[in-house]
Amino acid sequence: SGPVGPEIERPKITFADVGGMERDKEEIRMKIVLPLKQPELFKAYGKKTGGGILLYGPPGCGKTFLARATAGEVEASFLAIGINDVLEMWIGQSEKNLHAVFEQARNHRPCVLFFDEVDALGANRSDLLKTGGRQLINQFLSELDGVSASNEGVLILAATNAPWHLDPAFRRPGRFDRILFVPPPDLEARAEILRLHLAGKPCGSIDWSAVAKKTDGFSGADLKAVVELAVESCLREAMKSGKIRPIGEKDLQAAVKSHRATTRDWFETARNHALYANQSGLYDEVLAHLKLKP
């Protein structure tokens, strides 16, 4: 018997729950939300709804959350696929799994089909030839193109931390023809994330903005780690004294000092690709983020 298919979700979160990311939300609105809500407008211009958006950026910056909120925004089903769900040890089985996933999405339209770590699937063909992965890539491309079945009403989002490993064939029109950079959260979003992670915990008076200013370049995952460090140090004290002490700004500032932003290494790599392999302008947003003008 084959693998059990992933669960279909009906997300309740919408763009209102996503802090910041205004530009990315606007792009997704134009490409996914509006075509689904006003199909007759798009038909009048001879445009089909469909095609995919590739989200890229450092890990832990909310690509999956944004995809889930997209499904909530259009009241669609949501199917999240970790690439490990598809890549199986048995050559030949992976293609069947991939086809089954697309079929599952087509049976639940409107559906947002989300692929995480898509670089593993689209690793450059030359690397995959050694592993028999070429058929898998071709299968993925033909599913994206809707060769055997229409993808009308199936909205495909994919996330990658390493877009430079993705086979260029994936970026042709009608496939992942929009590529969006999901940067680390800005100052306001960081303050909001810290507040969310501390909701319901005993807190003193905290100037969220002051703490957020010290966390430039921190991802959402980094901020979560900072909160956990601060909570642990308070808990350790409470266990010794037997008294609950609220978490204060000092605890957060100390935790920030002891944590290094995980996005730095990503930007080091991305910067090289953006400076030396950016003929198509694909990484202009990375250069703008790093204040190195494209």
C-alpha positions in Angstrom: 0.0 0.0 0.0 1.2 3.5 -0.8 1.9 6.3 1.7 -1.0 7.9 3.3 -1.7 11.3 1.7 -1.0 14.5 3.7 -3.9 16.1 5.5 -6.1 18.7 3.9 -6.4 21.7 6.1 -8.9 24.6 6.1 -6.8 27.5 7.6 -8.6 30.1 9.7 -5.7 32.6 9.6 -5.7 35.4 6.9 -3.4 38.2 5.8 -4.6 40.2 8.8 -2.7 37.7 11.0 0.6 38.2 9.1 2.7 40.9 10.6 4.4 43.1 8.0 5.2 41.5 4.6 3.0 44.1 2.8 4.7 43.9 -0.5 4.6 40.1 -0.6 0.9 40.1 0.4 0.1 42.6 -2.4 1.9 40.3 -5.0 0.0 37.3 -3.8 -3.3 39.3 -3.9 -2.7 40.1 -7.6 -1.5 36.7 -8.6 -3.7 34.4 -6.5 -6.4 36.1 -4.4 -8.1 38.4 -7.0 -8.0 35.9 -9.9 -9.9 33.5 -7.7 -12.4 36.1 -6.5 -13.0 37.7 -9.9 -12.4 35.0 -12.5 -14.6 36.7 -15.1 -12.3 39.7 -15.2 -9.3 37.5 -15.9 -11.1 35.5 -18.5 -12.1 38.7 -20.3 -8.3 39.4 -20.8 -7.7 35.8 -21.8 -5.8 35.0 -18.6 -6.1 31.7 -16.7 -6.0 31.5 -13.0 -3.1 29.3 -11.8 0.6 29.2 -12.0 2.8 29.3 -9.0 4.7 31.6 -6.7 8.1 30.8 -5.3 8.8 32.3 -1.9 12.5 32.5 -1.0 14.6 33.9 1.8 16.4 33.0 5.0 14.9 30.1 7.1 12.5 30.9 9.9 11.0 34.1 8.4 7.4 32.9 7.9 7.2 31.5 4.4 4.9 28.6 5.5 2.8 31.0 7.6 2.3 33.3 4.6 1.2 30.3 2.4 -1.2 29.1 5.1 -2.7 32.6 5.4 -3.1 32.8 1.6 -5.3 29.8 1.8 -7.3 31.4 4.6 -7.6 34.6 2.7 -9.4 32.8 -0.3 -11.2 30.3 2.0 -9.4 27.5 0.1 -8.2 24.1 1.2 -4.5 23.9 2.1 -2.2 21.0 1.4 1.3 21.3 2.8 3.9 19.0 1.4 7.3 18.5 3.0 9.6 17.3 0.2 10.3 14.2 2.3 6.7 13.2 1.8 7.5 12.8 -1.9 11.1 11.8 -2.1 11.1 8.1 -1.5 13.9 5.6 -1.5 12.3 3.6 -4.3 13.0 5.2 -7.7 9.7 5.4 -9.5 7.6 5.6 -6.4 8.4 9.3 -6.0 6.7 10.2 -9.3 3.5 8.4 -8.3 3.5 10.2 -4.9 3.9 13.5 -6.6 1.1 12.8 -9.0 -1.1 11.7 -6.1 -0.4 15.0 -4.3 -1.5 17.1 -7.3 -4.6 14.9 -7.8 -5.5 15.4 -4.1 -5.3 19.2 -4.6 -7.3 19.0 -7.8 -10.0 17.1 -6.0 -10.3 19.8 -3.3 -10.3 23.0 -5.4 -10.0 25.8 -4.7 -6.8 24.5 -3.1 -3.5 26.1 -2.1 -0.8 23.4 -2.7 2.3 24.3 -0.8 5.7 22.7 -1.3 8.4 23.3 1.3 12.1 22.8 0.6 11.3 22.7 -3.1 15.1 23.1 -3.9 15.4 19.4 -3.0 13.0 18.5 -5.8 14.4 21.0 -8.2 18.1 20.5 -7.5 19.9 21.1 -10.7 19.3 18.3 -13.1 22.9 17.4 -13.4 23.1 16.6 -9.6 19.9 14.6 -9.8 20.9 12.6 -12.9 23.2 10.5 -10.6 20.3 9.7 -8.4 17.7 8.9 -11.0 15.9 12.1 -10.1 15.5 13.4 -13.6 12.1 11.6 -14.1 10.9 13.2 -10.9 11.8 16.7 -12.1 10.1 16.0 -15.4 7.1 14.7 -13.6 6.9 17.8 -11.4 7.2 20.1 -14.5 4.4 18.2 -16.3 2.2 18.4 -13.2 2.8 22.2 -13.0 2.0 22.5 -16.7 -1.3 20.6 -16.1 -0.4 18.2 -18.9 -2.6 15.3 -17.7 -5.2 17.4 -15.8 -6.2 21.0 -15.5 -4.8 23.0 -12.6 -7.5 25.6 -12.8 -8.3 26.6 -9.1 -5.1 24.9 -7.8 -2.8 27.6 -6.5 0.7 26.5 -6.1 3.1 28.1 -3.6 6.6 26.8 -2.9 9.3 27.9 -0.4 13.0 27.5 -0.6 16.0 28.8 1.3 18.2 28.2 -1.7 16.6 29.4 -4.9 20.0 29.2 -6.6 19.8 25.4 -6.5 16.4 25.3 -8.3 16.4 24.1 -11.8 15.8 27.1 -14.2 13.1 25.1 -15.9 10.9 25.7 -12.9 10.9 29.5 -13.5 9.3 29.5 -16.9 6.0 31.3 -17.5 3.1 29.3 -16.1 5.3 27.5 -13.6 6.8 29.5 -10.7 6.7 32.7 -12.7 6.5 35.0 -9.7 9.4 34.9 -7.3 9.0 36.7 -4.0 11.7 37.5 -1.4 10.5 37.0 2.2 13.0 39.0 4.3 13.5 38.9 8.0 10.8 40.8 9.9 11.1 44.6 10.1 11.1 46.5 13.4 7.4 46.6 13.9 6.9 43.0 13.0 9.7 42.0 15.4 8.1 43.9 18.3 4.8 42.2 17.4 6.4 38.7 17.3 8.0 39.2 20.7 4.7 40.3 22.1 2.9 37.3 20.7 5.4 34.8 22.1 5.2 36.4 25.6 1.3 36.6 25.6 -0.1 34.7 28.6 3.3 34.6 30.4 4.0 36.8 33.5 5.6 40.0 32.2 6.7 43.3 33.7 6.6 46.5 31.7 8.5 46.0 28.5 9.3 48.5 25.8 8.8 46.1 22.9 10.2 48.6 20.4 13.5 49.1 22.3 14.0 45.3 22.5 13.1 44.9 18.8 15.7 47.6 17.9 18.4 45.4 19.2 17.3 42.4 17.1 18.0 43.6 13.6 18.3 40.7 11.2 16.6 38.2 13.6 14.2 35.8 12.0 10.8 34.9 13.6 12.5 31.7 14.8 15.4 33.6 16.3 12.9 35.8 18.3 11.1 32.7 19.6 14.5 31.4 20.8 15.2 34.8 22.5 11.9 34.6 24.4 12.6 31.0 25.4 16.0 32.0 26.8 14.5 34.8 28.8 11.7 32.5 30.1 14.3 29.9 31.2 16.4 32.3 33.1 13.4 33.6 35.0 12.2 30.1 35.7 15.6 29.1 37.0 15.4 32.0 39.5 11.8 31.2 40.4 12.7 27.6 41.2 15.5 28.7 43.6 13.4 31.4 45.3 10.0 29.7 45.1 8.5 33.0 43.9 7.2 33.9 40.4 9.1 36.8 39.0 7.7 38.5 35.9 9.8 38.5 32.8 11.3 42.0 32.3 13.0 44.0 29.6 16.4 43.2 31.1 15.8 39.5 30.7 15.0 39.9 27.0 18.0 42.2 26.4 20.3 39.7 28.1 18.8 36.9 25.9 19.3 39.0 22.7 23.0 39.4 23.6 23.5 35.7 23.9 21.8 34.8 20.6 23.3 35.3 17.1 20.9 36.0 14.2 20.7 32.8 12.1 19.9 34.8 9.0 23.5 36.1 8.7 25.0 33.0 7.2 22.1 32.9 4.7 22.8 36.5 3.6 26.5 35.8 3.2 25.6 33.1 0.6 22.8 35.0 -1.0 25.0 38.1 -1.3 27.5 36.2 -3.5 24.7 34.9 -5.8 23.1 38.3 -5.9 26.4 40.0 -6.9 27.8 37.4 -9.3 24.9 35.4 -10.7 22.1 37.9 -11.1 21.8 38.3 -14.8 18.0 38.0 -14.8 17.6 40.4 -11.9 16.2 37.6 -9.8 18.1 38.7 -6.6 17.6 42.5 -6.9 15.5 42.4 -3.8 18.3 40.8 -1.8 20.7 43.5 -3.0 18.1 46.2 -2.0 17.7 44.6 1.4 21.5 44.6 1.9 21.5 48.2 0.7 23.8 47.2 -2.3 21.9 48.8 -5.1 21.2 46.4 -8.0 
